[in-house]
Amino acid sequence: MDYKKLALEYHESPRPGKTAIQPTKPFAGQRDLSLAYTPGVAGPVEAIAADAGAALRYTNKGNLVAVVTDGSAVLGLGNVGALAGKPVMEGKAVLFKLFADVDVFDIEVEAPSTESFIETVANMAPTFGGINLEDIAAPKCFAIEEALRERLDIPVFHDDQHGTAIVVCAGLVNALDIQGKPLEGVRIVLQGAGAAGIATAKLLCSLGVNRDNIIMLDSRGVIHTARDDLNIYKQAFAQNTPLRTVTEAMIDADVLIGLSGPGTITPQMIQSMADRPIVFALSNPDPEIYPHEIFEVSGNAIVATGRSDYPNQVNNSLVFPFIFRVALDARLKSIDATLMTAAVHSLASLARERVSDEVRKIYTEETLEYGPGYILPKQFDPRLREYMVDGMQEAIAKS
């Protein structure tokens, strides 16, 4: 099957792109025109000028998110530029709307510097109820998110960081439960020290993983305290260790989380891991190692990828629509660790419930029973919104 050809046809016909704007009010004649535009529109304008909070009553701000990119780290394709990132941003808009009824404007920004990108997003922020940063390369993505969080009074969420971290951690919580391994004692190799890797490591520690048990690697090898080429984000996870290569780090590891690139893990490395290993090979579209290669050397492994054509897909769409649904409804000014931790446990808990016949009809080739081949719920599980929203709202109420 030629997916590229099919995808190009899908995006082109019958109308280019994946999104459009539809009015939400009647627009059938002169009366509606006079209310929607002049002179009637002056009423809400004056109300908002007097009280900025009135924008939530009279405009779409309270249900509108900006999905913003500079195109510097698009999927596994790299720095393709802002315009080339637009199909991905439109795709995010579709998922926001279909899964959580959140409206989106996708914004592709040509910015010559980190500072100019920050200024651009900050200047347009009054339009929106939240900002979803997407496909921005590390380490500038960290600086961008930090600056915007400080400046804005609406939630700013870098999905490549936190959305990935949440779904990885939810899957890992269940995988460890199935393998009978305690979160606090497992040894984790985290291959990839970009946005997703750093955020995943932070969230793992929030959940109870011992920081000393995380060995992180970047393209130059193990991140250790003797290196003098580490940015401040990597320094937080530098270990005082003699380990230098991924081959060395993998020996007796309980978990591998791959957030790097294709073909970087070998079957021999998997074979050197502890019994009942957990391997999340999440490079997309081509993983660090393919599932069949893992099972050839480790029959009791739990394996996840970022792909939809294998069991245990780790996909951000299980998270970001719902975390923004909650943030918008609760009028939150930020999305904090408490909310992200609640999202982890809500997502993990749904996978332990019996899967409905409705979902089984969609995924006919998979055995959807909580176990090694099913550690995360499916995107089309109709209970997903309820579980995620209720769990996070409960956490807000307790905080």
SEVEX-726242 format. One line per 4 residues: number of its first residue (from 0); for each residue x, y, z of C-alpha. Coordinates in steps of 0.001 Angstrom, whole numbers. Example, Ala and Ser with C-alpha at 12.3 -4.5 7.8 and 13.67 -1.06 7.14 Angstrom:
<recs>
0> 12300:-4500:7800; 13670:-1060:7140 .
</recs>
This chain:
<recs>
0> 0:0:0; 1413:3380:-1060; 659:5456:2077; 2364:8555:681 .
4> 164:8569:-2417; -2964:7883:-383; -2075:10637:2089; -1511:13189:-670 .
8> -4875:12326:-2240; -6552:12489:1180; -5145:15950:1883; -5959:17322:-1574 .
12> -9498:16142:-2277; -12286:17047:-2288; -11003:20245:-687; -7366:21017:249 .
16> -6470:20663:3930; -8245:19082:6884; -10014:21951:8641; -12446:24791:7955 .
20> -14292:27470:9946; -18043:27247:10454; -20269:29928:12040; -21950:29064:15326 .
24> -24802:31597:15169; -27748:32007:12772; -26895:34054:9712; -30054:34064:7633 .
28> -30806:37701:6946; -30461:41395:7717; -31207:41026:11449; -28516:38403:11933 .
32> -26057:40475:9921; -26682:43502:12077; -26143:41461:15256; -23085:39541:14067 .
36> -21396:42624:12679; -22173:46304:12760; -23946:47853:14615; -24684:45017:17055 .
40> -21096:43883:17540; -20349:47134:19340; -22122:45764:22415; -19679:42928:23157 .
44> -16751:45115:22107; -17635:47677:24769; -18260:44948:27355; -14820:43414:26740 .
48> -13109:46818:26731; -14579:47404:30186; -13844:43880:31480; -11422:41527:29680 .
52> -13105:38547:31343; -16221:39259:29296; -14399:37828:26272; -15147:34397:27692 .
56> -18883:35179:27524; -19073:36834:24141; -16301:35282:21987; -14804:31871:21236 .
60> -11697:32597:23340; -12675:30190:26117; -12740:27194:23764; -9990:28213:21362 .
64> -6419:26904:21366; -3503:27985:19192; -1406:25095:17904; 1877:26830:17126 .
68> 5060:25646:15441; 8179:26965:13767; 8620:23677:11903; 12043:23000:13388 .
72> 11335:19430:14595; 8400:18014:12658; 7722:14349:13426; 10805:12380:12386 .
76> 11386:14692:9428; 13435:17339:11237; 13662:21025:10398; 11311:21221:7418 .
80> 10225:24802:8079; 7057:26418:9355; 4925:26020:6232; 5776:22337:5780 .
84> 4652:21773:9369; 1126:22972:8576; -342:19540:7688; 681:18272:11120 .
88> -826:21293:12865; -4073:20837:10927; -4063:17207:12008; -3722:18269:15632 .
92> -6669:20615:15123; -8814:17722:13899; -7929:15594:16932; -8649:18453:19337 .
96> -12081:18955:17816; -13166:15355:17330; -11922:13993:20648; -12587:16915:23013 .
100> -14612:19537:21091; -11812:22096:21406; -11518:24607:18555; -8095:25325:17093 .
104> -6322:27825:14909; -3092:26356:13581; -323:28962:13509; 2919:28464:11580 .
108> 5541:31035:12550; 8632:32029:10586; 10827:33373:13376; 14525:34193:12915 .
112> 15265:33757:16626; 13903:32225:19804; 13127:35697:21112; 11133:36665:18021 .
116> 9104:33457:18250; 8307:34190:21897; 7263:37734:21047; 5056:36577:18173 .
120> 3170:34066:20308; 2896:36422:23272; 1521:39200:21067; -1256:37040:19633 .
124> -2112:35292:22918; -5182:37473:23733; -7054:35621:20984; -6788:32258:22723 .
128> -7710:30325:25837; -4562:28205:25594; -1338:27705:23646; -196:24286:22401 .
132> 3425:24448:21259; 4329:21779:18741; 7291:20424:16773; 9867:22914:18078 .
136> 13439:21680:18389; 15270:21323:21700; 16766:23086:23540; 15010:26262:22356 .
140> 11619:24663:23045; 12417:24718:26770; 13255:28418:26742; 10169:29227:24673 .
144> 7789:27384:26968; 9358:28807:30128; 9186:32386:28816; 5576:32082:27652 .
148> 4475:30439:30900; 5908:33402:32799; 4361:36038:30536; 898:34679:29818 .
152> -2164:34096:31996; -3396:31152:29911; -2092:27545:29808; 1006:26963:27686 .
156> 1703:23300:26958; 4476:21902:24777; 2909:18651:23636; 6154:17089:22407 .
160> 7427:17421:25957; 4510:16866:28285; 2004:15037:26114; 4651:12481:25242 .
164> 5758:12203:28861; 2215:11576:30092; 1373:8812:27635; 4797:7158:28052 .
168> 4429:7158:31828; 862:5825:31683; 1973:2950:29494; 4958:2286:31720 .
172> 2850:2230:34900; 770:-554:33372; 3700:-2415:31834; 5471:-2512:35200 .
176> 2285:-3715:36864; 1974:-6560:34356; 5664:-7495:34646; 5524:-7361:38442 .
180> 8193:-4700:38833; 7931:-1782:41310; 8251:1712:39876; 10612:2790:42642 .
184> 13229:103:41952; 13436:-260:38171; 16512:664:36145; 15574:2776:33134 .
188> 17592:3576:30025; 16201:6671:28333; 17666:7031:24869; 17041:10538:23658 .
192> 17638:13773:25555; 15490:16126:23538; 12184:17693:24518; 10349:14398:25002 .
196> 13226:12668:26790; 13824:15418:29340; 10119:15837:30096; 9604:12084:30425 .
200> 12494:11807:32872; 11064:14644:34984; 7603:13108:35100; 9013:9677:35938 .
204> 10718:11204:38957; 7451:12898:39982; 5789:9482:39882; 8385:7923:42158 .
208> 11220:6644:39976; 14634:7048:41621; 16540:9663:39594; 19746:7693:40148 .
212> 18150:4755:38314; 17683:6710:35068; 20519:6543:32558; 19890:9088:29813 .
216> 21697:9123:26489; 21990:11627:23682; 23688:11280:20299; 27110:11335:22003 .
220> 26350:8586:24499; 25581:8436:28205; 24931:11778:29893; 27451:11698:32746 .
224> 28965:14241:35107; 32392:14257:33417; 30990:15725:30194; 31483:19430:29550 .
228> 29103:19721:26590; 25768:19489:28395; 23095:22168:28433; 21380:22928:31714 .
232> 18473:20607:30915; 20713:17587:30359; 22879:18435:33367; 19903:17734:35636 .
236> 20109:14059:34632; 23860:13595:34415; 24983:10558:36397; 28304:9859:38082 .
240> 28765:6569:36235; 31442:4686:34277; 28846:3803:31616; 29494:5482:28277 .
244> 27538:3700:25532; 23994:2469:25038; 25338:-1077:24852; 26825:-732:28332 .
248> 23771:1051:29731; 21361:-1639:28532; 22957:-4453:30541; 20466:-5545:33254 .
252> 18159:-2584:32543; 14483:-3212:33242; 13179:-566:30853; 14264:1032:27608 .
256> 12465:4183:26498; 13601:5091:23005; 12940:8666:21936; 15811:8976:19499 .
260> 16065:7570:15985; 15552:4459:13881; 17738:1372:14085; 19772:2451:17106 .
264> 19024:-612:19284; 20128:-4141:18423; 18676:-7520:19438; 21895:-8185:21359 .
268> 21236:-5130:23529; 17724:-6380:24257; 19124:-9779:25140; 21381:-8181:27755 .
272> 18461:-6583:29617; 16927:-7932:32828; 14283:-10652:32678; 10780:-9498:31659 .
276> 12047:-6311:29994; 9930:-3376:28855; 10895:-1772:25553; 9263:1416:24310 .
280> 10785:1969:20840; 9059:5243:20003; 11020:6728:17119; 8496:7425:14368 .
284> 7812:6273:11727; 10726:3820:12074; 11439:2623:15634; 14795:2111:17316 .
288> 14171:-1615:16940; 11184:-3460:15489; 8949:-5591:17713; 9680:-8841:15860 .
292> 13404:-8328:16474; 12742:-7952:20197; 10536:-11028:20482; 13129:-13140:18681 .
296> 15467:-12713:21672; 13018:-11983:24507; 9699:-13761:24463; 8490:-12209:27731 .
300> 9105:-8577:26797; 6418:-5900:26711; 6883:-3789:23603; 5376:-458:22568 .
304> 5983:1731:19534; 4698:5012:18165; 3074:3275:15213; -592:2422:14734 .
308> 123:-871:12932; 1525:-2561:16055; -98:-3204:19450; 611:-727:22265 .
312> 771:2478:20265; 2114:5350:22372; 415:8407:20917; -34:11947:22252 .
316> -3597:12103:20988; -4554:10110:24081; -3610:13165:26149; -3527:16646:24675 .
320> -7197:17101:23682; -8375:16206:27170; -5802:18098:29183; -6784:21252:27289 .
324> -10493:20430:27691; -9987:20419:31449; -7717:23478:31474; -10184:25521:29404 .
328> -13240:24490:31407; -11519:25198:34724; -10054:28484:33425; -6591:27372:34493 .
332> -3654:29704:34004; -1165:26855:33764; -914:23079:33459; 1142:21820:36384 .
336> 2668:18521:37536; -438:17684:39591; -2634:17767:36511; -119:15789:34443 .
340> 207:13120:37135; -3576:12826:37277; -3614:12402:33496; -1105:9548:33796 .
344> -3196:7635:36314; -6490:8313:34512; -5106:7014:31234; -3522:3974:32857 .
348> -6720:3093:34718; -8862:3006:31572; -6623:356:30006; -7443:-1955:32924 .
352> -11176:-1841:32196; -12964:-4247:29886; -12897:-2991:26307; -16318:-2462:24760 .
356> -17555:-4380:21726; -17729:-1041:19901; -13966:-598:20181; -13251:-4252:19379 .
360> -15027:-3845:16055; -12590:-1091:15113; -9464:-3015:16130; -10354:-6488:14899 .
364> -6769:-7752:14603; -5760:-7031:18212; -6523:-8816:21477; -7772:-5958:23612 .
368> -7352:-7433:27059; -5229:-5799:29733; -1875:-7507:29421; 1411:-7429:27484 .
372> -310:-6519:24204; -2667:-3917:25641; -1229:-1382:28083; -2921:1782:26794 .
376> -6491:2478:25680; -7302:3142:22054; -7968:6612:20662; -11488:5643:19603 .
380> -12537:4333:22998; -15620:6495:23731; -14832:6428:27470; -11495:8177:26993 .
384> -12798:11719:27371; -14836:10807:30466; -11962:9025:32211; -9382:11685:31440 .
388> -11567:14692:32215; -13069:13253:35404; -9680:12174:36730; -8072:15536:36135 .
392> -11041:17506:37445; -10911:15452:40626; -7223:16312:41023; -8006:20021:40582 .
396> -10733:19823:43225; -8307:18259:45697; -5476:20698:45054 .
</recs>
